[in-house]
Structure formats: C-alpha cells, structure tokens
Amino acid sequence: MVGRNIRRIRKGLRLTQKDLAHKLGIEQGQVSKWDSGSAIPSAAYIAGLALALGVPTDRLLEGLAHREGSSVVVLRGRSPSEDSTAKTKRARQA
C-alpha cells in the first residue's frame, strides 16, 4: 500500500525515481524497492517523503493496516494521531 501511494503521487508530480532519490539523498534503488512494494520506507523516511512529495504523511500511509490490540485497523485518510484525538474527544463527551 505505502509503495503504491508513493509511486502514484510521484508519477502524478512527474518525478522519476531518480528525482525523488536525489531529493531524499538516497540511491534510486531504494525508491525502486518502495515503488515495487519489495520494501517499505522506515519511519525515518516518511516525513522526508511527505515533504518531498508535498503531501501529508497520512496520505502516504493511507490503506496501511496495523494491529491495535487484537483487532486490525485500516487507516483511511486519517493519521493515527487524528484517530487518537477523536477517540479522546469521544471519551470525554461520554
């Protein structure tokens, strides 16, 4: 999912893998791995990717499933911090 998002956004901006790698100061091969889904960018790269692509981090992570307790949560357009904030607000209102 993350790789697909990176590739879609990168191509929409008409950036090559080489262009994006240059912006991030990494090898083109790493961007290629992300694009193909054979690797996922580490947390250290997410903010830089978002900045280089001009999108919020949650847009890169959209559709990424992660475990929360025993259930699986799928992010759809909201960052985990926004979800956490919404849960806190609902708990306070109850």
C-alpha positions in Angstrom: 0.0 0.0 0.0 2.6 2.5 1.0 4.7 1.8 -2.1 1.7 2.1 -4.3 0.9 5.5 -2.7 4.5 6.7 -3.2 4.5 5.6 -6.8 1.1 7.2 -7.6 1.9 10.5 -6.0 5.5 10.6 -7.5 4.2 9.9 -11.0 1.4 12.5 -10.6 4.2 15.0 -9.9 6.1 13.7 -12.9 9.1 12.8 -10.8 11.3 9.9 -11.7 12.6 7.5 -9.1 16.0 9.2 -9.7 14.5 12.7 -9.0 12.9 11.5 -5.7 16.0 9.7 -4.6 18.0 12.9 -5.2 15.6 14.9 -3.1 16.0 12.4 -0.3 19.7 11.9 -0.7 19.4 8.2 -1.2 20.0 5.7 -4.0 17.5 5.2 -6.8 17.4 1.5 -6.0 15.7 2.3 -2.6 12.9 4.2 -4.3 12.5 1.4 -6.8 12.1 -1.1 -3.9 9.4 1.2 -2.3 7.6 1.6 -5.6 7.5 -2.2 -6.2 6.5 -3.0 -2.7 9.5 -5.1 -2.0 10.5 -2.8 0.8 8.6 -0.3 3.0 10.3 3.1 3.9 11.3 3.2 7.5 9.7 5.8 9.8 12.8 7.9 9.4 12.0 8.5 5.7 8.2 9.0 6.0 8.4 12.7 6.9 11.0 13.4 4.3 9.0 11.6 1.6 5.9 13.6 2.5 7.8 16.8 2.3 9.5 15.9 -1.0 6.1 14.9 -2.5 4.2 17.8 -1.0 1.6 15.6 0.8 0.7 14.9 4.5 2.2 11.8 6.0 -1.2 10.2 6.4 -1.6 10.3 2.6 1.5 8.1 2.2 0.3 5.7 4.9 -3.3 5.6 3.7 -4.6 2.0 3.5 -1.8 0.6 5.7 -3.1 -1.9 8.2 -1.6 -2.1 11.6 -2.5 -4.1 14.8 -4.2 -2.4 17.7 -4.8 -4.8 20.5 -6.3 -7.9 18.9 -8.1 -6.1 16.0 -6.7 -4.8 12.7 -7.2 -1.2 12.0 -7.0 0.1 8.4 -6.1 3.8 8.0 -8.3 5.6 5.5 -7.4 9.2 5.2 -6.8 10.0 8.8 -3.5 9.7 10.7 -3.2 7.6 13.8 -2.8 10.8 15.9 -6.0 12.2 14.5 -7.8 8.9 15.3 -6.4 9.0 18.8 -7.5 12.6 19.2 -11.0 11.7 18.0 -11.2 8.8 20.5 -10.1 11.0 23.4 -12.7 13.6 22.5 -15.5 10.9 22.3 -14.4 9.5 25.7 -14.6 13.0 27.3 -18.1 13.6 25.9 -19.4 10.2 27.2 
